[in-house]
C-alpha cells in the first residue's frame, strides 16, 4: 500500500503532549506493514480549526495524482472541523486515521464533531478561566501571579479545565465502575487502553494516570 503521511501540531510546544511530530511519526511507523511505503511526508504547524492549511492541501493533491492513501496518526491531527473532514471525503481521496482504522464516513464525522466540540470547549474554558482570574484580581503576566493566592487561583482554574475535558469525562465513569468492582489501578488502565480511551494528551493510561483521574473527580 502506498501512503502519503500528514503530521500536524498546533504549536512547536506540542512536542511534550504525546501529540508531537516525533510521536506521530512513531505511530505511523508502527502501523506500516512489510509491503507498505510512505512516498511523501507533509508536516504542518497550524491549528486544526484553520481550514486554510497549505500542507494538507498539497498532501491531498499528491494523493489524487499518485493514487496514494492519506495516512494520519489520529483523526484530530487532520482537522477539528466537521466541514473540513466532509470536504475531504467529497474529494474521494482515500484516507486512514490510525486511531480509528476501518471507520465508516458516519463514524469519522461523529469523531470529527467530538474533536470540534472539544476544541470549542477548550477555547471557551480557557477564556472563562482567564476571565475568572481577572475578576478575582489576578493580573495576568505579572510577578504577583506567583504569590500563594495567585497560584491557588491558577490551580483552581486548571482543575476545572481538567474536569471539563472530554477525554476525562468519557473515561471517568468506566474507571470508577471498575474500581468499585475491586480492580487494581493497573487493571483499570489496561481496560481503558484496550477500550480505546486515551488521556487528554493522547497517551495510554497508566496506574498513576488512573489514580489521578479518580482523584480529580473525588476531591
N, C-alpha and C positions, 0 to 999 in steps of 0.2 A: 504494500500500500504506500502511495506517495502522499506525503503531508507537507503543508506549509504551516509552521507554528507561529502563533501570535502570543506575545507576552506583554502584559500591561501592568504598570504600577502607577498609583496616583501621584506619588512624590518619591524623591530619592530616599526619604526617610523610611519608606515602607519595607526596607530590607530586613528589619528586625521583627516583622509582624507575622512571619510564616507565609506571606504572600509576595515576598520579594522576587527579583529576577532569578536569582540562583535557585530558590525554592521551586519556582515554576519550571525551570529547566530540568531539575531533578525529577519532578513529577512526570514530565513528558518523556524523559529518558527511560524511566522505569516502565512506562506504558508501552513503549515500542517493542514490537516483536522482531524476530530474526530477519525477516524479509522486508521490514518497513524501512522507509528512508525519509529524512527531512530534507527537502530540496531547497528550502529557504527559511529564514527565521526573521521575524519582524518584532522589534522591541519598541514599546512606546511608553513615555512618561506623561500621562494625561488622565484626567478624571473620566471615570466610566459613564458619567452623565453627559459628557460632551459628545454630541453626535458627529462633530467635525474633527475626526482624528485621521490624519493623512496616512499613518502607517497601517491601520486596519483596512482602510480603503485600498491601499496598494496590495495588501495581502489578499483581499477578496478578488481584485482584478487578476492577480497572478494565478489564483486558483481557477478562475474562469479560463485562462489561456492554457494552463497545463493540465487541467482536469484533476488537480490535487485536492485533497480534503483539508479544510482549515482546522487545525488542531489547537486546542486551548486547554490549559490545566484545569481551570474552573470556569463555570459559566459567568460568574460575576466579574471575571477578568475581561470578558468580551464586552459586556455592557451592563449598566444598571438601568436600562431603559427597555420597556416592552416594545415601544415603537421601533427601536433600532434592531432588536432581535427579529421582529416580524419582517422588517425591511430586508434583513439578511436572508431570511427564509424565502422571501419572494424572489430573490436573485437566483434561486435554485442551486447555489453553491453548497456542496455538502460540507457540514462542519460537525466536529465532535468535541464535546466537553468531557474531559476525563472523569470529572466528579459525577456525571450522570450519563454514562455511555448507553446508547440504545434507546434514549428517551424519545418519545413522540414529540411532534410540534406542540401539542397541547401542554405536555409536561414542561417543555422548555419555556413556553410562555408563562406558565404558572411560576416557575423558578425565577424567571426574569422579573415578574411582578413582585415577588417576595424581595428580590435584591433591590429593586427600585424603591419599594416601600421602606426597606431597611435604610437605604441611603437617605431618603427623605427624613426618616425618624432621627438618624444620627445628626443630620444638619439642624433639624428642629430642636433636638435635645441640647445640642451644643449651644445654639443661640439662647435657649431658655436658661441653661446653666450660667452662661456669661451674664445674662440679664439679671439673674438672681444674685450673683456675686456683686454686681454693681448696686442693686437695690440695698444690699446689706453693707454697703460702704467699702467694698473691696475695690481698690484702684488697680486695675489690671496692668501688668507690665511694670509695676513699681516694686522697690525693695520691701515696702510694707506688706506685700503679699506673702513674704516669708516669715511673718510673725506667726505665733501659735494660732491666733484667731483666723488668720488668712489660710493657713494650712488646713485647719479643721473645716472651713467652709469649702475649700477646694476639694477635700476628700469626700465631703458630703455630695458635692455635685458629681464627682466621678462615680460614687456608689450608685447614685440614681441612674446615671447613664448605663452602668453595667446591668442594673436590674431591668432597664427598658430594652436592652439589647435583644434582638430577635433570636440569636443563637442560644443565649442563656435561657430565654423564656421557653424555647422549644425543648431544650434538654432537661431543664429542672424537674418537670413533673415525672418523667421516666426515672431520673436519677433518684428522686425522693421515694418513689414507689419501690425501687429495687433495694434501697437502704432499709426500708421498712420490712422488706422480705428477707432481711438478715444477710444480704450480700455484702462482701467486703468492698472497700473503695476500689481496689484493683479489678475486681469482678465487674463492678458497675462501669468502670472506664472501658473495659473490654466490650461490654454490651453496647455502650454508647457508640464506640468506634465501629463495631460490626453493623450497627443500625444506621450508619451514615451521618451521625452527628459530629460536628466539629466545634471547637472553641471559637470565640469571636475573632481570633487571629487565624482561623483556618487550620489549626493544628489538631492532632489527635488528643483525646483525653488521657490523662494520667491519674493516678490515685490522688496526687496533690491537687490537680485542677478540679477533680470531682469534689474533693473536700472544700475547696474554695467556692465552688458553685453552690453546694448545700449551705455553707456558712453565709453566702451572700443574701439568701432569702430567709434566713432564720435568725439573723442578728437583730 
